[in-house]
Amino acid sequence: MDKGKIRKKKDGSLHVPDCPIIPFIEGDGIGPDIWNASRRVMDGAVQAAYNGKRTIDWLEIFAGEKGFRHTGEWLPESTLQTIQEHVVAIKGPLTTPVGKGIRSLNVSIRQKLDLFACVRPVAYIDSVPSPMKHPERVNMVVFRENTEDVYAGIEWESGSPEAQTVISFLHTKMGVALPDDAGIGIKPISARNTQRLVASAISYAIVHGCPSVTLMHKGNIMKFTEGAFSKWGYEIAKEKFGKCVITEDELHRTYNGVQPEGKVVIKDRIADMLFQQVLLRPEDYHVIASPNLNGDYISDALAAQVGGLGMAPGANIGDDCAVFEATHGTAPKYAGMDKINPSSLILSGAMMLDYMGWNEAASMIREGIKKTIQAGTVTYDLARQMEGAIEVTCSGFAENIIEKFSG
Ligand code: NAP
């Protein structure tokens, strides 16, 4: 069996050995519970799909509380290096140590490895309880910019000398008057980072046959950051994908509102308006590209439409490597209780297997989750929304999925 590291080839595709080494970070809080469940499901699906011809060689790497206990560091350099060398990794959620001079370990991982696209698919799995009348109409993928906007935000506390300096600079040099006791925040949004994010969202839409890409922004208020995100998005769409895309305006003016075959429609929506649109007309939205903060909000809200955070997978993808992880955090009140829903990380694992080209195992996982939920065996979060459900533990839920692989 071909064993070793996954490699990125010159053309950007992956060379995946039959037995790839995949680094994992267990995570804090509920991390160990959902990681153990996910690992068993992934191993079970790979075994069932490839009958021993393929297998995963898991390599533990450290970060967060376990990282600190093992190495004295919250995010050891060796962890980042190992992810880079192995190209594909998976992680549980991490707590950010309060008052240790680190904004967030998760943000640091994304920024240091330049994982510029946070990709969060939101699709309804049959039988999952949902507040929507037609949750089956929700089928979107959020591409959230992962390195700037509030992730690169700079803040100065109200009354601090730094805040006073900025207020006085704005007053004397820019003619802008701000209250003396204002806290100050700056958020950068750049053309380069916007365009590579939007380009990856459009490439995804083209490859997966999605009808539209929506640029989500608050450009009516913040013209040179949020508004520029939309403007730069349209520019790259035309420049790089001219033959494959049309704008919404062209759709109506040139094509009478009938979408031509093989073209992706590029449109933009003001962020607040998009929140009501995804509730009322979810079928009109397919790929959403957004700056960091908007993407954070919309992906959690969309997760609620298809069963909640326990059902929300994700990936952080850059040019050199990718780290797969659930959308949610460490849910500390459930830590160690073997209670939480592991589907978010299990589905992130399925995304990882698809990314590696192991689509058969990924499909088995999705089918296994669907059958388990259809049988009414679910964790507490879904049980409280489903009449007559049988509540199972986190590990019990994984066990139920694995049983479905053989029958
Ligand atoms: P959270 O950990 O996502 O949990 C909030 C609530 O969401 C939970 O109490 C639970 O709701 C529900 N939930 C989350 N995961 C679930 C799952 N797998 N199954 C079922 N329900 C689930 O958010 P938080 O409490 O705001 O954040 C806690 C810590 O996580 C913070 O330190 C934060 O910085 C960190 N965080 C890390 C990441 C990451 O590692 N990528 C992401 C976000 C936050 P109920 O109480 O209603 O059951």
Residues whose N, C-alpha, C, O or C-beta is under 5 A from the ligand:
A	BS01	NAP	G92 P93 L94 T95 T96 N106 L309 G310 A326 T327 H328 G329 T330 A331 I340 N341 D381
